[in-house]
Amino acid sequence: MSHVTHLEAAIDGTRLPAGTLQTVHEGRPLWVRYDLGAVGASVKRADLADREPSLWRYRELLPVARDESIVSLGETMSPLVDCPALAQQLGVKRLLVKDESRLPTGSFKARGMALAVSMAKELGIQALAIPTAGNAGGALAAYAAKAGMDCTVLMPEDTPEVNRYEAALFGARTFLVNGLINDCGALVREGASRFDWFDVSTLKEPYRIEGKKTMGLELAEQMDWQLPDAIFYPTGGGTGLIGMWKAFAELGELGWLESDARPRMYSCQSSGCSPIATAFDAGERFASAPENPHTEAAGLRVPVAVGDFMILDAVRASGGRAMAADEGCLRPRMHQAARSEGLSLCPEAATCLEVLATCVEQGHVGADETVVVFNTGAVQKYLEVMRTELPRLDRADVDWDALAPKTSD
């Protein structure tokens, strides 16, 4: 069962047929469009309560037509964690963290890859390829392995260590490239013409958005269909932010939301690579690639986002902002979340805490508001930012003063 009516070019509205292999139009992404009247007739909001707690509970709002096409690794609903200590420290009434690290392969990339690989299977694709600077490569490799598909992963040679190894672990042909993610993307495009790869790059096919939009569907359901005042989202390629904004529009048309109000969307980047924030400040709809992009938040080191205008359109339509956190604040914010709430935020999510603090200080977010921050991956996948020198003990001559609990004044 599928309620998809057609695909639509985001850049100019051109309609393309559903159920056929499509990539981009004029080099820009496609939307998947549904007959929402048919969706509303086939499922009611209350029906969801009796379904399994996975992203597939929203099947009527997803593009897969045949059950046998579904490629799943058990995509659970990610928890929405209340963080009162962080809320108090950052100056908001309520702070919730949507913890995507609980998904297969430890990141939100599972959502997009579950849909992309399922649709690839449905459309008869046999070989997949992707450029990645972080979690996407491992996620694609895992889902491709489950589907029995060939998979090639190209990543910059300074990609975080765990990301490098997990793609190979799942059986993908994995290569390090002496360049940035856009250099890897160029190689994937060339390889696609040589070897019949299907390019699963961010927004180079229409279905990863549909997987990512389930973050917005879940969030609405978990909050009893009353959306928060603001959402802070770490933005590299921006598929998740775009997908959630699409989800809220579809839910609104279905009449499932308790209010017409929509969250302000905050796109969060690092000062080391902030093309979307720079374009927002300049009042531009399209972003320019920064010189020497660098950040410990590997997933944010995306100098060229093919969906840049879609991110900026959503941010502006919501009344939100695109902002960059100082690169030097990432580790301190990770430590703050870990020590205040026991949450292992990835460095990408740490940008959200810093941007939130700035927004409260500048008056963009009020002290009486409810805010949701997305933790897009597990910090355990970033050994480089976790490493620290640990003190050692001599078992024969223990320094008990060093072991004594710290007391606060």
Disulfide bonds with the S-S distance in Angstrom:
none
